[in-house]
Amino acid sequence: MKIFVDKEEIDISDKQTTCLNVLSKILSKNKLKNVVACNLDGRPVDLDTPISKDRTILGPIFIDSDQGLDILRHSAAHVMAQAVKRLFPHAKIAIGPAIENGFYYDFDVQKTFTPEDLEKIEQEMESIVKEDLPIQRKELPKKDAAKLFLEQNETYKLELLDEINEEHVSIYTQGEFTDLCRGPHVPSTSYIKAFKLISVAGAYWKGNEKNKMLQRIYGTAWHTKKELKKYLNMLEEAKRRDHRKLGIQLDLFSFSDEVGPGMPIFHPKGALIRTILEDFEIKEHLKRGYQLVRGPQLLRKKLWEKSGHYDNYRENMYFTKIDEQEYGIKPMNCLAHMLIYKSKLRSYRDLPIRYFELGKVNRHEKSGVLHGLLRVREFTQDDAHIICRPDQLLGEITNILKFVQDVMGLFGFEYEVEISTRPEKSIGSDEDWDRATNALKQALETLGLEYDICPGEGAFYGPKIDIKLKDALNRKWQCATIQCDFTLPQRFDLSYIGEDGQKHRPVMLHRVILGAIERFLGVLIEHYAGSFPTWLAPVQARVLNITDEQKEYAEKVFNELRQAGIRVEKDIRNEKLSLKIREAQLEKIPYVLVIGNREMEENTVNIRLRGGKTLGAKKINEAVELIIKDCIEPFKKGGMDYSFSC
């Protein structure tokens, strides 16, 4: 029997062997200890999976690889469920997958898990790990699995079994605990050496708010204690940077039960930051040949049916009736943009046409996924639709990618790129999907940008490029998106007159740069830990006096800075200077201008930066120049114009 491992051909005399047996012949003992599973002909399987087919391709999955960590975390979820069942025998288990950086498991139990319960569960998990229980897979008829879980009164497993359209299913057993699972898993519980339970949250069964609320325990698992400690330190830093906490501290935004979940209310400083971002975007789009447009919030249901949104997206939409006719509140801006294009005859010379709208949209997000500004029900997109000839497609996608590079560079974000291909629920022909996908790939390759493929994760009307930026903690955030669409122009019968005098069908690109303004602002708050760069800070400077003697001079300094376009505040209360400085630091104001008798006599200000560094006495005009230079510098580095007021 011939088996290929990392392109190396191995002859095995046994007619039947296992993945582990084969790997043990080619890997050292030290390397073999770090193997948790293997890829068998491209499919991840357990190490004890038998091999009987000739010309099999086999590859080890190491514990510190991304794939290995996913398997480790999935196994940790099983260990956690086993620990919960030991401590709370009447608890029913639901689902427990691996997720990014960790795992969770949902439980139906007649009590609320407390922090003390998490400690007990964690201790029991440690015991299970020390027991070194083999994690063993078994395939059996679905009816036998149903009988097993019925005896255990695991009603959620029975419901999951009903949804499986296969005659046989797999279960995994470790000690007294058995779970319905596809696998694979680590060979035994002893492989799970570094883990921590993080939190408890409510979660509806299957994510549907009409179903019962379960308790979800989140945990994390890593291949070494060192990696676990590093991650836990990052979590502590993330708590310090939490945009919800900083949003209150810096008086940027709030949420109200009276308004409803997922509907942010922006306070003056938060609204000002948004306005600065939006002004920046408008100017950058106008520079790049975009035209500003604006569409209505409500459009007739018939339009949403025509576009395909009603059939493919209506569960995420809100509807209302006006004069007995049904209208949809827009979740996207594309329909009005197509109607603008269609309002008159277009020539091939007119293309490309680039429409840009800071459009407010509403989407019905489930309450369980709402999270501060990062997941809301009402938000504003920096949305654009480019309608072009097929021969212009590559150039337009390339220009969008360059735009993204400029903007991400300004904010100091690194990023990763993914292409998402056709999902199961979609519209359009295979030929159009292939053309669109190939155009996206070619544009990325033209710019030398590496990308990953995400099969089946495209929009229902076309494939897309997703830009996932990395913040200061190396967390990934989805922001910029480029979607290629041959289908909607066809549905709305968009056309242009070509050089031959005949009608031709254009192509449309949907794209955002920042994405949702609210979400991007939440990411910025956490990325900068609330210490916005000076050009974006709602308050750039604050003037402080030491005693009442300097009040009049402080007013003069305040007015001169304001006249120069600096966003400045004054604090001339009769309070201790140390208190006023401390408050300015907590509000993360970039420049604090302190005034005493000496500064008043010399017509200067004493400049203190928010990090605590002091620059000493400067003339008022020097302070203004310093602040303006600080605003302009990030734009200069990226070769961009800083053409709007401080």
JOZI-V209286 format. One record per residue. N is the residue number from 0. RES is the residue in one small letter. SS is DSSP state (helix for helix, strand for strand, loop for the rest). OMEGA is omega in whole degrees, 0 to 359 (none if undefined). Layout:
n=N res=RES ss=SS omega=OMEGA
n=N res=RES ss=SS omega=OMEGA
This chain:
n=0 res=m ss=loop omega=181
n=1 res=k ss=strand omega=178
n=2 res=i ss=strand omega=180
n=3 res=f ss=strand omega=177
n=4 res=v ss=strand omega=183
n=5 res=d ss=loop omega=178
n=6 res=k ss=loop omega=178
n=7 res=e ss=strand omega=182
n=8 res=e ss=strand omega=181
n=9 res=i ss=strand omega=176
n=10 res=d ss=strand omega=178
n=11 res=i ss=loop omega=182
n=12 res=s ss=loop omega=181
n=13 res=d ss=loop omega=176
n=14 res=k ss=loop omega=177
n=15 res=q ss=loop omega=179
n=16 res=t ss=strand omega=179
n=17 res=t ss=strand omega=178
n=18 res=c ss=helix omega=182
n=19 res=l ss=helix omega=180
n=20 res=n ss=helix omega=181
n=21 res=v ss=helix omega=182
n=22 res=l ss=helix omega=181
n=23 res=s ss=helix omega=180
n=24 res=k ss=helix omega=186
n=25 res=i ss=helix omega=181
n=26 res=l ss=loop omega=175
n=27 res=s ss=loop omega=180
n=28 res=k ss=helix omega=179
n=29 res=n ss=helix omega=179
n=30 res=k ss=helix omega=182
n=31 res=l ss=helix omega=179
n=32 res=k ss=helix omega=183
n=33 res=n ss=loop omega=177
n=34 res=v ss=strand omega=182
n=35 res=v ss=strand omega=180
n=36 res=a ss=strand omega=177
n=37 res=c ss=strand omega=174
n=38 res=n ss=strand omega=182
n=39 res=l ss=strand omega=185
n=40 res=d ss=loop omega=176
n=41 res=g ss=loop omega=181
n=42 res=r ss=strand omega=179
n=43 res=p ss=strand omega=182
n=44 res=v ss=strand omega=177
n=45 res=d ss=loop omega=181
n=46 res=l ss=loop omega=181
n=47 res=d ss=loop omega=178
n=48 res=t ss=loop omega=180
n=49 res=p ss=strand omega=175
n=50 res=i ss=strand omega=179
n=51 res=s ss=loop omega=184
n=52 res=k ss=loop omega=177
n=53 res=d ss=loop omega=179
n=54 res=r ss=loop omega=177
n=55 res=t ss=strand omega=176
n=56 res=i ss=strand omega=186
n=57 res=l ss=strand omega=177
n=58 res=g ss=strand omega=180
n=59 res=p ss=strand omega=173
n=60 res=i ss=strand omega=183
n=61 res=f ss=strand omega=187
n=62 res=i ss=loop omega=182
n=63 res=d ss=loop omega=176
n=64 res=s ss=loop omega=178
n=65 res=d ss=helix omega=180
n=66 res=q ss=helix omega=180
n=67 res=g ss=helix omega=179
n=68 res=l ss=helix omega=177
n=69 res=d ss=helix omega=180
n=70 res=i ss=helix omega=178
n=71 res=l ss=helix omega=182
n=72 res=r ss=helix omega=176
n=73 res=h ss=helix omega=178
n=74 res=s ss=helix omega=177
n=75 res=a ss=helix omega=177
n=76 res=a ss=helix omega=177
n=77 res=h ss=helix omega=179
n=78 res=v ss=helix omega=178
n=79 res=m ss=helix omega=179
n=80 res=a ss=helix omega=178
n=81 res=q ss=helix omega=179
n=82 res=a ss=helix omega=179
n=83 res=v ss=helix omega=180
n=84 res=k ss=helix omega=178
n=85 res=r ss=helix omega=184
n=86 res=l ss=helix omega=182
n=87 res=f ss=loop omega=188
n=88 res=p ss=loop omega=182
n=89 res=h ss=loop omega=178
n=90 res=a ss=loop omega=175
n=91 res=k ss=strand omega=183
n=92 res=i ss=strand omega=181
n=93 res=a ss=loop omega=179
n=94 res=i ss=loop omega=183
n=95 res=g ss=loop omega=181
n=96 res=p ss=loop omega=166
n=97 res=a ss=strand omega=175
n=98 res=i ss=strand omega=180
n=99 res=e ss=loop omega=179
n=100 res=n ss=loop omega=181
n=101 res=g ss=strand omega=183
n=102 res=f ss=strand omega=170
n=103 res=y ss=strand omega=171
n=104 res=y ss=strand omega=179
n=105 res=d ss=strand omega=183
n=106 res=f ss=strand omega=170
n=107 res=d ss=strand omega=185
n=108 res=v ss=loop omega=185
n=109 res=q ss=loop omega=173
n=110 res=k ss=loop omega=176
n=111 res=t ss=loop omega=179
n=112 res=f ss=loop omega=180
n=113 res=t ss=loop omega=174
n=114 res=p ss=helix omega=178
n=115 res=e ss=helix omega=177
n=116 res=d ss=helix omega=179
n=117 res=l ss=helix omega=178
n=118 res=e ss=helix omega=179
n=119 res=k ss=helix omega=180
n=120 res=i ss=helix omega=179
n=121 res=e ss=helix omega=178
n=122 res=q ss=helix omega=179
n=123 res=e ss=helix omega=175
n=124 res=m ss=helix omega=177
n=125 res=e ss=helix omega=179
n=126 res=s ss=helix omega=181
n=127 res=i ss=helix omega=177
n=128 res=v ss=helix omega=180
n=129 res=k ss=helix omega=179
n=130 res=e ss=loop omega=177
n=131 res=d ss=loop omega=182
n=132 res=l ss=loop omega=175
n=133 res=p ss=strand omega=176
n=134 res=i ss=loop omega=192
n=135 res=q ss=strand omega=180
n=136 res=r ss=strand omega=176
n=137 res=k ss=strand omega=174
n=138 res=e ss=strand omega=182
n=139 res=l ss=strand omega=178
n=140 res=p ss=strand omega=183
n=141 res=k ss=helix omega=182
n=142 res=k ss=helix omega=178
n=143 res=d ss=helix omega=177
n=144 res=a ss=helix omega=179
n=145 res=a ss=helix omega=179
n=146 res=k ss=helix omega=180
n=147 res=l ss=helix omega=183
n=148 res=f ss=helix omega=174
n=149 res=l ss=helix omega=177
n=150 res=e ss=helix omega=180
n=151 res=q ss=loop omega=182
n=152 res=n ss=loop omega=178
n=153 res=e ss=loop omega=187
n=154 res=t ss=helix omega=180
n=155 res=y ss=helix omega=177
n=156 res=k ss=helix omega=178
n=157 res=l ss=helix omega=179
n=158 res=e ss=helix omega=177
n=159 res=l ss=helix omega=178
n=160 res=l ss=helix omega=180
n=161 res=d ss=helix omega=183
n=162 res=e ss=loop omega=181
n=163 res=i ss=loop omega=182
n=164 res=n ss=loop omega=179
n=165 res=e ss=loop omega=182
n=166 res=e ss=loop omega=180
n=167 res=h ss=strand omega=178
n=168 res=v ss=strand omega=178
n=169 res=s ss=strand omega=174
n=170 res=i ss=strand omega=177
n=171 res=y ss=strand omega=182
n=172 res=t ss=strand omega=172
n=173 res=q ss=strand omega=184
n=174 res=g ss=loop omega=182
n=175 res=e ss=loop omega=187
n=176 res=f ss=strand omega=177
n=177 res=t ss=strand omega=181
n=178 res=d ss=strand omega=173
n=179 res=l ss=strand omega=187
n=180 res=c ss=loop omega=176
n=181 res=r ss=loop omega=182
n=182 res=g ss=loop omega=358
n=183 res=p ss=loop omega=180
n=184 res=h ss=loop omega=174
n=185 res=v ss=loop omega=185
n=186 res=p ss=loop omega=181
n=187 res=s ss=strand omega=183
n=188 res=t ss=helix omega=183
n=189 res=s ss=helix omega=179
n=190 res=y ss=helix omega=187
n=191 res=i ss=loop omega=190
n=192 res=k ss=loop omega=186
n=193 res=a ss=strand omega=182
n=194 res=f ss=strand omega=179
n=195 res=k ss=strand omega=173
n=196 res=l ss=strand omega=191
n=197 res=i ss=strand omega=188
n=198 res=s ss=strand omega=175
n=199 res=v ss=strand omega=178
n=200 res=a ss=strand omega=174
n=201 res=g ss=strand omega=178
n=202 res=a ss=strand omega=177
n=203 res=y ss=strand omega=176
n=204 res=w ss=helix omega=182
n=205 res=k ss=helix omega=177
n=206 res=g ss=helix omega=182
n=207 res=n ss=loop omega=184
n=208 res=e ss=loop omega=176
n=209 res=k ss=loop omega=180
n=210 res=n ss=loop omega=182
n=211 res=k ss=loop omega=175
n=212 res=m ss=strand omega=178
n=213 res=l ss=strand omega=175
n=214 res=q ss=strand omega=183
n=215 res=r ss=strand omega=175
n=216 res=i ss=strand omega=177
n=217 res=y ss=strand omega=175
n=218 res=g ss=strand omega=175
n=219 res=t ss=strand omega=179
n=220 res=a ss=strand omega=182
n=221 res=w ss=strand omega=184
n=222 res=h ss=loop omega=177
n=223 res=t ss=loop omega=176
n=224 res=k ss=helix omega=180
n=225 res=k ss=helix omega=179
n=226 res=e ss=helix omega=177
n=227 res=l ss=helix omega=180
n=228 res=k ss=helix omega=179
n=229 res=k ss=helix omega=180
n=230 res=y ss=helix omega=180
n=231 res=l ss=helix omega=175
n=232 res=n ss=helix omega=178
n=233 res=m ss=helix omega=178
n=234 res=l ss=helix omega=178
n=235 res=e ss=helix omega=178
n=236 res=e ss=helix omega=178
n=237 res=a ss=helix omega=177
n=238 res=k ss=helix omega=179
n=239 res=r ss=helix omega=183
n=240 res=r ss=helix omega=185
n=241 res=d ss=loop omega=185
n=242 res=h ss=helix omega=179
n=243 res=r ss=helix omega=178
n=244 res=k ss=helix omega=181
n=245 res=l ss=helix omega=178
n=246 res=g ss=helix omega=176
n=247 res=i ss=helix omega=182
n=248 res=q ss=helix omega=183
n=249 res=l ss=loop omega=177
n=250 res=d ss=loop omega=183
n=251 res=l ss=loop omega=185
n=252 res=f ss=strand omega=176
n=253 res=s ss=strand omega=172
n=254 res=f ss=loop omega=182
n=255 res=s ss=loop omega=175
n=256 res=d ss=loop omega=180
n=257 res=e ss=loop omega=179
n=258 res=v ss=loop omega=182
n=259 res=g ss=loop omega=183
n=260 res=p ss=loop omega=175
n=261 res=g ss=loop omega=181
n=262 res=m ss=loop omega=184
n=263 res=p ss=loop omega=175
n=264 res=i ss=strand omega=184
n=265 res=f ss=strand omega=177
n=266 res=h ss=loop omega=185
n=267 res=p ss=helix omega=183
n=268 res=k ss=helix omega=178
n=269 res=g ss=helix omega=178
n=270 res=a ss=helix omega=179
n=271 res=l ss=helix omega=178
n=272 res=i ss=helix omega=178
n=273 res=r ss=helix omega=182
n=274 res=t ss=helix omega=178
n=275 res=i ss=helix omega=178
n=276 res=l ss=helix omega=183
n=277 res=e ss=helix omega=176
n=278 res=d ss=helix omega=177
n=279 res=f ss=helix omega=182
n=280 res=e ss=helix omega=180
n=281 res=i ss=helix omega=181
n=282 res=k ss=helix omega=180
n=283 res=e ss=helix omega=179
n=284 res=h ss=helix omega=179
n=285 res=l ss=helix omega=178
n=286 res=k ss=helix omega=185
n=287 res=r ss=loop omega=172
n=288 res=g ss=loop omega=176
n=289 res=y ss=loop omega=175
n=290 res=q ss=strand omega=180
n=291 res=l ss=strand omega=177
n=292 res=v ss=loop omega=176
n=293 res=r ss=loop omega=180
n=294 res=g ss=loop omega=181
n=295 res=p ss=loop omega=178
n=296 res=q ss=loop omega=183
n=297 res=l ss=strand omega=174
n=298 res=l ss=strand omega=183
n=299 res=r ss=strand omega=179
n=300 res=k ss=helix omega=182
n=301 res=k ss=helix omega=178
n=302 res=l ss=helix omega=180
n=303 res=w ss=helix omega=175
n=304 res=e ss=helix omega=181
n=305 res=k ss=helix omega=183
n=306 res=s ss=helix omega=184
n=307 res=g ss=loop omega=180
n=308 res=h ss=helix omega=184
n=309 res=y ss=helix omega=180
n=310 res=d ss=helix omega=189
n=311 res=n ss=helix omega=188
n=312 res=y ss=helix omega=190
n=313 res=r ss=helix omega=178
n=314 res=e ss=helix omega=178
n=315 res=n ss=helix omega=185
n=316 res=m ss=loop omega=173
n=317 res=y ss=strand omega=180
n=318 res=f ss=strand omega=178
n=319 res=t ss=strand omega=180
n=320 res=k ss=strand omega=174
n=321 res=i ss=strand omega=181
n=322 res=d ss=loop omega=177
n=323 res=e ss=loop omega=176
n=324 res=q ss=strand omega=183
n=325 res=e ss=strand omega=178
n=326 res=y ss=strand omega=175
n=327 res=g ss=strand omega=173
n=328 res=i ss=strand omega=192
n=329 res=k ss=loop omega=171
n=330 res=p ss=loop omega=181
n=331 res=m ss=loop omega=186
n=332 res=n ss=loop omega=194
n=333 res=c ss=helix omega=187
n=334 res=l ss=helix omega=180
n=335 res=a ss=helix omega=180
n=336 res=h ss=helix omega=178
n=337 res=m ss=helix omega=179
n=338 res=l ss=helix omega=176
n=339 res=i ss=helix omega=179
n=340 res=y ss=helix omega=187
n=341 res=k ss=loop omega=185
n=342 res=s ss=loop omega=176
n=343 res=k ss=loop omega=181
n=344 res=l ss=loop omega=181
n=345 res=r ss=loop omega=177
n=346 res=s ss=strand omega=176
n=347 res=y ss=helix omega=179
n=348 res=r ss=helix omega=181
n=349 res=d ss=helix omega=188
n=350 res=l ss=loop omega=5
n=351 res=p ss=loop omega=171
n=352 res=i ss=strand omega=184
n=353 res=r ss=strand omega=179
n=354 res=y ss=strand omega=179
n=355 res=f ss=strand omega=178
n=356 res=e ss=strand omega=167
n=357 res=l ss=strand omega=191
n=358 res=g ss=strand omega=176
n=359 res=k ss=strand omega=180
n=360 res=v ss=strand omega=178
n=361 res=n ss=strand omega=178
n=362 res=r ss=loop omega=181
n=363 res=h ss=loop omega=175
n=364 res=e ss=loop omega=179
n=365 res=k ss=loop omega=186
n=366 res=s ss=helix omega=182
n=367 res=g ss=helix omega=182
n=368 res=v ss=helix omega=179
n=369 res=l ss=loop omega=184
n=370 res=h ss=strand omega=178
n=371 res=g ss=loop omega=177
n=372 res=l ss=loop omega=187
n=373 res=l ss=loop omega=176
n=374 res=r ss=strand omega=184
n=375 res=v ss=loop omega=179
n=376 res=r ss=loop omega=175
n=377 res=e ss=strand omega=182
n=378 res=f ss=strand omega=181
n=379 res=t ss=strand omega=178
n=380 res=q ss=strand omega=170
n=381 res=d ss=strand omega=195
n=382 res=d ss=strand omega=176
n=383 res=a ss=strand omega=175
n=384 res=h ss=strand omega=181
n=385 res=i ss=strand omega=179
n=386 res=i ss=strand omega=189
n=387 res=c ss=strand omega=173
n=388 res=r ss=loop omega=178
n=389 res=p ss=helix omega=181
n=390 res=d ss=helix omega=179
n=391 res=q ss=helix omega=189
n=392 res=l ss=helix omega=182
n=393 res=l ss=helix omega=181
n=394 res=g ss=helix omega=180
n=395 res=e ss=helix omega=178
n=396 res=i ss=helix omega=179
n=397 res=t ss=helix omega=179
n=398 res=n ss=helix omega=178
n=399 res=i ss=helix omega=180
n=400 res=l ss=helix omega=176
n=401 res=k ss=helix omega=177
n=402 res=f ss=helix omega=178
n=403 res=v ss=helix omega=180
n=404 res=q ss=helix omega=180
n=405 res=d ss=helix omega=185
n=406 res=v ss=helix omega=180
n=407 res=m ss=helix omega=177
n=408 res=g ss=helix omega=179
n=409 res=l ss=helix omega=182
n=410 res=f ss=helix omega=178
n=411 res=g ss=loop omega=181
n=412 res=f ss=loop omega=162
n=413 res=e ss=strand omega=182
n=414 res=y ss=strand omega=175
n=415 res=e ss=strand omega=184
n=416 res=v ss=strand omega=177
n=417 res=e ss=strand omega=170
n=418 res=i ss=strand omega=179
n=419 res=s ss=strand omega=187
n=420 res=t ss=loop omega=191
n=421 res=r ss=loop omega=176
n=422 res=p ss=loop omega=180
n=423 res=e ss=loop omega=180
n=424 res=k ss=loop omega=186
n=425 res=s ss=loop omega=177
n=426 res=i ss=loop omega=178
n=427 res=g ss=loop omega=184
n=428 res=s ss=loop omega=176
n=429 res=d ss=helix omega=182
n=430 res=e ss=helix omega=180
n=431 res=d ss=helix omega=179
n=432 res=w ss=helix omega=179
n=433 res=d ss=helix omega=179
n=434 res=r ss=helix omega=182
n=435 res=a ss=helix omega=181
n=436 res=t ss=helix omega=180
n=437 res=n ss=helix omega=178
n=438 res=a ss=helix omega=179
n=439 res=l ss=helix omega=179
n=440 res=k ss=helix omega=184
n=441 res=q ss=helix omega=180
n=442 res=a ss=helix omega=179
n=443 res=l ss=helix omega=181
n=444 res=e ss=helix omega=177
n=445 res=t ss=helix omega=180
n=446 res=l ss=loop omega=180
n=447 res=g ss=loop omega=181
n=448 res=l ss=loop omega=177
n=449 res=e ss=loop omega=180
n=450 res=y ss=loop omega=173
n=451 res=d ss=strand omega=177
n=452 res=i ss=strand omega=175
n=453 res=c ss=strand omega=185
n=454 res=p ss=loop omega=172
n=455 res=g ss=loop omega=184
n=456 res=e ss=loop omega=178
n=457 res=g ss=loop omega=174
n=458 res=a ss=strand omega=185
n=459 res=f ss=loop omega=183
n=460 res=y ss=loop omega=180
n=461 res=g ss=strand omega=177
n=462 res=p ss=loop omega=183
n=463 res=k ss=strand omega=168
n=464 res=i ss=strand omega=175
n=465 res=d ss=strand omega=176
n=466 res=i ss=strand omega=180
n=467 res=k ss=strand omega=182
n=468 res=l ss=strand omega=179
n=469 res=k ss=strand omega=181
n=470 res=d ss=loop omega=184
n=471 res=a ss=loop omega=179
n=472 res=l ss=loop omega=179
n=473 res=n ss=loop omega=174
n=474 res=r ss=loop omega=183
n=475 res=k ss=strand omega=180
n=476 res=w ss=strand omega=177
n=477 res=q ss=strand omega=179
n=478 res=c ss=strand omega=184
n=479 res=a ss=strand omega=179
n=480 res=t ss=strand omega=174
n=481 res=i ss=strand omega=182
n=482 res=q ss=strand omega=181
n=483 res=c ss=strand omega=191
n=484 res=d ss=strand omega=173
n=485 res=f ss=loop omega=191
n=486 res=t ss=helix omega=183
n=487 res=l ss=helix omega=175
n=488 res=p ss=helix omega=178
n=489 res=q ss=helix omega=181
n=490 res=r ss=helix omega=180
n=491 res=f ss=loop omega=176
n=492 res=d ss=loop omega=176
n=493 res=l ss=loop omega=181
n=494 res=s ss=loop omega=171
n=495 res=y ss=strand omega=179
n=496 res=i ss=strand omega=182
n=497 res=g ss=loop omega=178
n=498 res=e ss=loop omega=181
n=499 res=d ss=loop omega=180
n=500 res=g ss=loop omega=181
n=501 res=q ss=loop omega=177
n=502 res=k ss=strand omega=177
n=503 res=h ss=strand omega=182
n=504 res=r ss=loop omega=176
n=505 res=p ss=loop omega=174
n=506 res=v ss=strand omega=178
n=507 res=m ss=strand omega=172
n=508 res=l ss=strand omega=169
n=509 res=h ss=strand omega=178
n=510 res=r ss=strand omega=169
n=511 res=v ss=strand omega=179
n=512 res=i ss=strand omega=176
n=513 res=l ss=strand omega=185
n=514 res=g ss=strand omega=174
n=515 res=a ss=strand omega=181
n=516 res=i ss=helix omega=180
n=517 res=e ss=helix omega=181
n=518 res=r ss=helix omega=181
n=519 res=f ss=helix omega=178
n=520 res=l ss=helix omega=176
n=521 res=g ss=helix omega=178
n=522 res=v ss=helix omega=180
n=523 res=l ss=helix omega=180
n=524 res=i ss=helix omega=182
n=525 res=e ss=helix omega=179
n=526 res=h ss=helix omega=181
n=527 res=y ss=helix omega=185
n=528 res=a ss=loop omega=179
n=529 res=g ss=loop omega=180
n=530 res=s ss=loop omega=184
n=531 res=f ss=loop omega=172
n=532 res=p ss=loop omega=189
n=533 res=t ss=loop omega=182
n=534 res=w ss=loop omega=184
n=535 res=l ss=loop omega=183
n=536 res=a ss=loop omega=180
n=537 res=p ss=loop omega=173
n=538 res=v ss=loop omega=184
n=539 res=q ss=loop omega=182
n=540 res=a ss=strand omega=174
n=541 res=r ss=strand omega=180
n=542 res=v ss=strand omega=180
n=543 res=l ss=strand omega=172
n=544 res=n ss=strand omega=179
n=545 res=i ss=loop omega=178
n=546 res=t ss=loop omega=180
n=547 res=d ss=helix omega=180
n=548 res=e ss=helix omega=185
n=549 res=q ss=helix omega=184
n=550 res=k ss=helix omega=184
n=551 res=e ss=helix omega=179
n=552 res=y ss=helix omega=178
n=553 res=a ss=helix omega=177
n=554 res=e ss=helix omega=179
n=555 res=k ss=helix omega=179
n=556 res=v ss=helix omega=180
n=557 res=f ss=helix omega=182
n=558 res=n ss=helix omega=180
n=559 res=e ss=helix omega=178
n=560 res=l ss=helix omega=181
n=561 res=r ss=helix omega=178
n=562 res=q ss=helix omega=180
n=563 res=a ss=loop omega=178
n=564 res=g ss=loop omega=178
n=565 res=i ss=loop omega=174
n=566 res=r ss=loop omega=191
n=567 res=v ss=strand omega=173
n=568 res=e ss=strand omega=176
n=569 res=k ss=strand omega=175
n=570 res=d ss=strand omega=182
n=571 res=i ss=loop omega=176
n=572 res=r ss=loop omega=177
n=573 res=n ss=loop omega=181
n=574 res=e ss=loop omega=178
n=575 res=k ss=loop omega=180
n=576 res=l ss=helix omega=181
n=577 res=s ss=helix omega=179
n=578 res=l ss=helix omega=182
n=579 res=k ss=helix omega=177
n=580 res=i ss=helix omega=180
n=581 res=r ss=helix omega=180
n=582 res=e ss=helix omega=178
n=583 res=a ss=helix omega=178
n=584 res=q ss=helix omega=180
n=585 res=l ss=helix omega=178
n=586 res=e ss=loop omega=173
n=587 res=k ss=loop omega=179
n=588 res=i ss=loop omega=187
n=589 res=p ss=loop omega=185
n=590 res=y ss=strand omega=174
n=591 res=v ss=strand omega=183
n=592 res=l ss=strand omega=184
n=593 res=v ss=strand omega=182
n=594 res=i ss=strand omega=172
n=595 res=g ss=loop omega=181
n=596 res=n ss=helix omega=182
n=597 res=r ss=helix omega=179
n=598 res=e ss=helix omega=180
n=599 res=m ss=helix omega=181
n=600 res=e ss=helix omega=185
n=601 res=e ss=helix omega=179
n=602 res=n ss=loop omega=181
n=603 res=t ss=strand omega=170
n=604 res=v ss=strand omega=177
n=605 res=n ss=strand omega=189
n=606 res=i ss=strand omega=177
n=607 res=r ss=strand omega=179
n=608 res=l ss=strand omega=186
n=609 res=r ss=loop omega=177
n=610 res=g ss=loop omega=179
n=611 res=g ss=loop omega=180
n=612 res=k ss=loop omega=177
n=613 res=t ss=strand omega=180
n=614 res=l ss=strand omega=179
n=615 res=g ss=strand omega=184
n=616 res=a ss=strand omega=177
n=617 res=k ss=strand omega=172
n=618 res=k ss=strand omega=183
n=619 res=i ss=helix omega=180
n=620 res=n ss=helix omega=177
n=621 res=e ss=helix omega=178
n=622 res=a ss=helix omega=178
n=623 res=v ss=helix omega=180
n=624 res=e ss=helix omega=180
n=625 res=l ss=helix omega=181
n=626 res=i ss=helix omega=180
n=627 res=i ss=helix omega=178
n=628 res=k ss=helix omega=178
n=629 res=d ss=helix omega=178
n=630 res=c ss=helix omega=188
n=631 res=i ss=helix omega=189
n=632 res=e ss=helix omega=181
n=633 res=p ss=helix omega=179
n=634 res=f ss=helix omega=179
n=635 res=k ss=helix omega=182
n=636 res=k ss=helix omega=181
n=637 res=g ss=loop omega=180
n=638 res=g ss=loop omega=181
n=639 res=m ss=loop omega=179
n=640 res=d ss=loop omega=173
n=641 res=y ss=loop omega=191
n=642 res=s ss=loop omega=176
n=643 res=f ss=loop omega=189
n=644 res=s ss=loop omega=172
n=645 res=c ss=loop omega=none
